[in-house]
């Protein structure tokens, strides 16, 4: 019994630091969990891997565009087709399997460990500026 409890305690000790340091960008009840981008050569495209989570039971978030100093432009794709907006209904969780955020024509080579900035613009006139790492293991400071 004691061995079993020690194993559980050890597992909890290992998991808590990982989850407590996960990078999250927030706007009200909208969270963007551990956004990161693929490496890319200058002039190429890079995929951003965010998880969008709308924690509001009533509010809808509509992202109308995104910008980054690191790319010529940013496009949203759903089912490989460009879409004008990302709509997050109350309680929605969208991962990079649901929506693709693509940096087009990156201005400088993106290498693992770097950090870049990105701004999301919402239909209500507000915006969210945040940092994301290049490479899945990169955590912005």
Backbone as CSV, one residue per row, in Angstrom:
resi,resn,N_x,N_y,N_z,CA_x,CA_y,CA_z,C_x,C_y,C_z
1,UNK,0.826,-1.191,0.000,0.000,0.000,0.000,0.875,1.261,0.000
2,UNK,1.913,1.267,0.841,2.788,2.429,0.916,3.529,2.628,-0.406
3,UNK,3.966,1.529,-1.035,4.640,1.636,-2.329,3.708,2.259,-3.366
4,UNK,2.448,1.856,-3.341,1.459,2.394,-4.284,1.276,3.893,-4.066
5,UNK,1.153,4.337,-2.832,0.999,5.758,-2.517,2.241,6.550,-2.905
6,UNK,3.422,5.965,-2.703,4.652,6.638,-3.095,4.725,6.813,-4.615
7,UNK,4.287,5.812,-5.363,4.273,5.918,-6.825,3.338,7.034,-7.277
8,UNK,2.158,7.116,-6.651,1.202,8.173,-6.999,1.785,9.541,-6.660
9,UNK,2.370,9.677,-5.480,2.963,10.955,-5.072,4.078,11.363,-6.026
10,UNK,4.928,10.418,-6.425,6.013,10.709,-7.359,5.460,11.151,-8.711
11,UNK,4.413,10.490,-9.191,3.793,10.860,-10.469,3.231,12.278,-10.401
12,UNK,2.598,12.628,-9.299,2.046,13.976,-9.135,3.161,15.008,-9.131
13,UNK,4.267,14.709,-8.465,5.400,15.629,-8.413,5.966,15.857,-9.815
14,UNK,5.986,14.836,-10.644,6.493,14.981,-12.012,5.548,15.791,-12.891
15,UNK,4.252,15.634,-12.714,3.266,16.274,-13.583,3.056,17.745,-13.228
16,UNK,3.050,18.111,-11.967,2.750,19.475,-11.549,3.679,20.505,-12.199
17,UNK,4.999,20.310,-12.228,5.834,21.329,-12.868,5.534,21.499,-14.348
18,UNK,5.234,20.444,-15.051,4.954,20.531,-16.478,3.699,21.352,-16.714
19,UNK,2.624,21.070,-15.988,1.371,21.783,-16.217,1.411,23.193,-15.660
20,UNK,2.138,23.422,-14.581,2.143,24.752,-13.988,2.943,25.749,-14.822
21,UNK,3.840,25.282,-15.683,4.634,26.188,-16.491,4.196,26.221,-17.955
22,UNK,3.068,25.590,-18.289,2.575,25.631,-19.667,2.271,27.082,-20.022
23,UNK,2.656,27.503,-21.199,2.456,28.873,-21.657,1.011,29.063,-22.103
24,UNK,0.358,30.082,-21.557,-1.030,30.381,-21.909,-1.162,31.876,-22.159
25,UNK,-1.785,32.251,-23.277,-2.150,33.641,-23.543,-3.647,33.760,-23.273
26,UNK,-4.069,34.853,-22.631,-5.473,34.972,-22.248,-6.070,36.318,-22.643
27,UNK,-7.343,36.267,-23.001,-8.165,37.453,-23.247,-9.510,37.147,-22.616
28,UNK,-9.794,37.777,-21.497,-11.022,37.489,-20.751,-11.088,35.991,-20.461
29,UNK,-12.109,35.297,-20.999,-12.262,33.859,-20.747,-11.740,32.999,-21.895
30,UNK,-11.072,33.628,-22.854,-10.458,32.888,-23.959,-9.006,32.601,-23.608
31,UNK,-8.600,31.357,-23.770,-7.217,30.967,-23.545,-6.635,30.379,-24.827
32,UNK,-5.378,30.704,-25.064,-4.623,30.089,-26.154,-3.493,29.344,-25.468
33,UNK,-3.596,28.032,-25.498,-2.716,27.189,-24.707,-1.504,26.743,-25.525
34,UNK,-0.326,26.975,-24.968,0.980,26.607,-25.532,1.054,26.776,-27.051
35,UNK,0.909,28.030,-27.521,1.077,28.239,-28.965,2.553,28.148,-29.348
36,UNK,2.807,27.445,-30.418,4.177,27.329,-30.921,4.140,27.233,-32.438
37,UNK,5.271,27.518,-33.080,5.366,27.503,-34.542,6.446,26.524,-34.977
38,UNK,6.253,25.987,-36.179,7.262,25.126,-36.787,8.465,25.961,-37.227
39,UNK,9.624,25.333,-37.281,10.794,25.972,-37.861,10.517,26.215,-39.342
40,UNK,11.156,27.244,-39.907,10.981,27.531,-41.332,12.149,28.371,-41.832
41,UNK,12.506,28.165,-43.073,13.530,28.978,-43.726,12.921,30.317,-44.146
42,UNK,13.758,31.329,-44.256,13.296,32.634,-44.720,12.562,32.472,-46.054
43,UNK,11.381,33.086,-46.179,10.589,33.024,-47.406,9.630,31.847,-47.458
44,UNK,9.788,30.893,-46.559,8.890,29.727,-46.526,7.697,30.029,-45.615
45,UNK,6.818,29.044,-45.471,5.655,29.148,-44.590,5.891,28.322,-43.332
46,UNK,5.205,28.697,-42.256,5.302,27.976,-40.995,3.900,27.798,-40.421
47,UNK,3.665,26.665,-39.824,2.383,26.392,-39.173,2.494,26.748,-37.694
48,UNK,1.480,27.452,-37.179,1.382,27.759,-35.754,0.451,26.720,-35.144
49,UNK,0.805,26.230,-33.968,0.040,25.174,-33.295,-0.553,25.700,-31.988
50,UNK,-1.707,26.376,-32.062,-2.359,26.820,-30.837,-3.496,25.869,-30.465
51,UNK,-3.913,25.921,-29.217,-5.182,25.325,-28.803,-6.004,26.465,-28.237
52,UNK,-7.133,26.765,-28.880,-8.029,27.824,-28.437,-9.077,27.216,-27.515
53,UNK,-9.282,27.830,-26.336,-10.290,27.327,-25.409,-11.159,28.497,-24.928
54,UNK,-12.453,28.447,-25.270,-13.410,29.461,-24.824,-14.073,28.946,-23.554
55,UNK,-13.696,29.513,-22.417,-14.214,29.069,-21.124,-15.499,29.780,-20.706
56,UNK,-16.066,30.580,-21.585,-17.288,31.314,-21.262,-18.506,30.500,-21.695
57,UNK,-19.527,30.496,-20.874,-20.749,29.741,-21.190,-21.665,30.493,-22.145
58,UNK,-21.428,31.804,-22.329,-22.357,32.608,-23.124,-21.699,33.405,-24.246
59,UNK,-20.434,33.776,-24.073,-19.770,34.673,-25.012,-19.131,33.917,-26.171
60,UNK,-19.239,34.504,-27.346,-18.606,33.980,-28.552,-17.435,34.895,-28.900
61,UNK,-16.319,34.327,-29.291,-15.163,35.103,-29.734,-15.000,34.897,-31.233
62,UNK,-14.842,36.003,-31.966,-14.641,35.913,-33.410,-13.322,36.607,-33.750
63,UNK,-12.352,35.803,-34.202,-11.036,36.318,-34.588,-11.110,36.654,-36.072
64,UNK,-10.891,37.931,-36.403,-11.056,38.362,-37.793,-9.750,38.406,-38.579
65,UNK,-8.627,38.488,-37.857,-7.334,38.451,-38.545,-6.228,38.318,-37.523
66,UNK,-5.032,38.081,-38.036,-3.844,37.964,-37.186,-2.666,38.583,-37.917
67,UNK,-1.720,39.100,-37.140,-0.497,39.686,-37.688,0.700,39.212,-36.880
68,UNK,1.844,39.211,-37.534,3.107,38.949,-36.852,4.200,39.682,-37.617
69,UNK,5.118,40.287,-36.873,6.258,40.937,-37.513,7.148,39.917,-38.205
70,UNK,6.968,38.643,-37.892,7.834,37.588,-38.434,7.385,37.046,-39.783
71,UNK,6.196,37.453,-40.258,5.682,36.914,-41.516,5.002,38.002,-42.341
72,UNK,4.970,37.773,-43.647,4.308,38.721,-44.542,2.818,38.814,-44.217
73,UNK,2.191,37.662,-43.961,0.783,37.646,-43.552,0.483,36.328,-42.854
74,UNK,-0.693,36.270,-42.243,-1.152,35.063,-41.556,-2.515,34.700,-42.119
75,UNK,-2.694,33.424,-42.422,-3.991,32.952,-42.919,-4.516,31.846,-42.004
76,UNK,-5.852,31.735,-41.978,-6.540,30.672,-41.250,-7.073,29.684,-42.272
77,UNK,-6.893,28.389,-42.014,-7.408,27.359,-42.909,-8.258,26.367,-42.117
78,UNK,-9.338,25.955,-42.729,-10.170,24.886,-42.178,-10.431,23.916,-43.318
79,UNK,-10.138,22.643,-43.088,-10.260,21.627,-44.141,-9.487,22.037,-45.393
80,UNK,-8.292,22.614,-45.183,-7.369,23.026,-46.243,-7.872,24.191,-47.098
81,UNK,-8.943,24.842,-46.670,-9.489,26.006,-47.377,-9.309,27.239,-46.509
82,UNK,-8.924,28.371,-47.109,-8.770,29.612,-46.359,-10.132,30.079,-45.863
83,UNK,-10.177,30.456,-44.584,-11.395,31.018,-43.994,-11.075,32.435,-43.510
84,UNK,-12.090,33.297,-43.517,-11.890,34.693,-43.135,-11.800,34.892,-41.632
85,UNK,-12.502,34.052,-40.865,-12.558,34.231,-39.415,-12.466,32.885,-38.706
86,UNK,-12.079,32.967,-37.432,-12.164,31.810,-36.540,-13.235,32.155,-35.516
87,UNK,-14.272,31.351,-35.438,-15.350,31.581,-34.477,-15.247,30.546,-33.364
88,UNK,-15.197,31.052,-32.134,-15.154,30.189,-30.964,-16.449,30.376,-30.195
89,UNK,-17.312,29.398,-30.300,-18.586,29.433,-29.597,-18.354,29.109,-28.116
90,UNK,-19.320,29.441,-27.251,-19.156,29.132,-25.831,-18.780,27.666,-25.610
91,UNK,-17.721,27.453,-24.831,-17.268,26.100,-24.515,-16.408,25.433,-25.566
92,UNK,-16.190,26.083,-26.713,-15.384,25.481,-27.788,-13.932,25.289,-27.386
93,UNK,-13.361,24.205,-27.875,-11.929,23.955,-27.802,-11.493,23.580,-29.211
94,UNK,-10.643,24.400,-29.810,-10.155,24.144,-31.165,-8.645,23.954,-31.119
95,UNK,-8.185,22.852,-31.672,-6.743,22.603,-31.733,-6.275,22.802,-33.163
96,UNK,-4.990,22.539,-33.384,-4.461,22.668,-34.740,-4.996,21.581,-35.666
97,UNK,-5.723,20.620,-35.141,-6.399,19.632,-35.986,-7.719,20.192,-36.522
98,UNK,-8.271,21.210,-35.835,-9.539,21.810,-36.233,-9.354,23.029,-37.135
99,UNK,-8.319,23.804,-36.839,-8.055,25.037,-37.583,-6.547,25.169,-37.768
100,UNK,-6.116,25.594,-38.928,-4.699,25.788,-39.188,-4.412,27.280,-39.244
101,UNK,-3.400,27.693,-38.515,-2.931,29.076,-38.553,-1.566,29.024,-39.230
102,UNK,-1.442,29.731,-40.351,-0.226,29.617,-41.153,0.457,30.973,-41.318
103,UNK,1.730,31.003,-40.967,2.562,32.173,-41.230,3.038,32.050,-42.675
104,UNK,2.708,33.023,-43.504,3.087,32.994,-44.914,4.333,33.845,-45.138
105,UNK,5.300,33.281,-45.842,6.503,33.992,-46.246,7.212,34.613,-45.037
106,UNK,7.769,33.752,-44.166,8.443,34.270,-42.972,9.614,35.167,-43.375
107,UNK,9.788,36.239,-42.623,10.773,37.261,-42.982,12.201,36.857,-42.665
108,UNK,12.384,36.072,-41.609,13.700,35.559,-41.234,13.548,34.080,-40.906
109,UNK,14.623,33.337,-41.018,14.590,31.921,-40.680,14.124,31.758,-39.230
110,UNK,13.182,30.839,-39.013,12.682,30.536,-37.671,13.358,29.252,-37.211
111,UNK,14.116,29.370,-36.111,14.842,28.218,-35.584,14.320,27.867,-34.201
112,UNK,14.359,26.578,-33.893,13.907,26.106,-32.588,14.580,26.890,-31.467
113,UNK,13.763,27.261,-30.484,14.252,28.007,-29.336,13.983,29.497,-29.425
114,UNK,13.691,29.995,-30.628,13.374,31.408,-30.782,11.961,31.689,-30.256
115,UNK,11.681,32.966,-30.065,10.351,33.414,-29.684,9.920,34.494,-30.665
116,UNK,8.659,34.428,-31.114,8.117,35.457,-31.999,6.814,35.981,-31.393
117,UNK,6.385,37.136,-31.870,5.141,37.740,-31.399,4.042,37.569,-32.437
118,UNK,2.808,37.569,-31.944,1.641,37.454,-32.815,0.507,38.248,-32.179
119,UNK,-0.323,38.865,-33.001,-1.481,39.604,-32.513,-2.732,39.071,-33.194
120,UNK,-3.744,38.764,-32.391,-5.051,38.376,-32.901,-5.986,39.567,-32.773
121,UNK,-6.787,39.812,-33.800,-7.748,40.910,-33.808,-9.158,40.311,-33.793
122,UNK,-9.996,40.851,-32.912,-11.338,40.321,-32.711,-12.388,41.244,-33.318
123,UNK,-13.534,40.668,-33.632,-14.629,41.405,-34.254,-15.094,42.577,-33.388
124,UNK,-14.963,42.466,-32.070,-15.412,43.539,-31.177,-14.418,44.690,-31.082
125,UNK,-13.350,44.668,-31.893,-12.375,45.748,-31.917,-11.220,45.572,-30.944
126,UNK,-11.217,44.501,-30.177,-10.128,44.251,-29.230,-9.056,43.387,-29.896
127,UNK,-7.935,43.269,-29.207,-6.847,42.445,-29.740,-6.123,41.743,-28.604
128,UNK,-5.379,40.719,-28.970,-4.568,39.962,-28.018,-3.195,39.786,-28.625
129,UNK,-2.181,40.356,-27.961,-0.802,40.233,-28.396,-0.122,39.230,-27.471
130,UNK,0.584,38.265,-28.039,1.253,37.249,-27.229,2.495,36.741,-27.937
131,UNK,3.288,36.003,-27.189,4.509,35.408,-27.732,4.308,33.908,-27.895
132,UNK,4.973,33.362,-28.898,4.961,31.921,-29.082,6.364,31.468,-29.417
133,UNK,6.656,30.254,-29.025,7.962,29.700,-29.272,8.043,29.035,-30.628
134,UNK,9.254,28.938,-31.136,9.507,28.161,-32.348,10.004,26.807,-31.854
135,UNK,9.263,25.778,-32.190,9.529,24.441,-31.686,8.595,24.110,-30.538
136,UNK,8.122,22.904,-30.528,7.109,22.493,-29.553,7.569,22.611,-28.107
137,UNK,8.845,22.428,-27.850,9.355,22.461,-26.480,9.743,23.858,-26.012
138,UNK,9.624,24.864,-26.884,10.041,26.220,-26.541,8.949,26.932,-25.764
139,UNK,9.312,27.503,-24.630,8.385,28.274,-23.817,8.852,29.725,-23.779
140,UNK,8.021,30.661,-24.263,8.404,32.083,-24.195,8.563,32.536,-22.741
141,UNK,9.428,33.507,-22.543,9.623,34.055,-21.194,8.581,35.100,-20.908
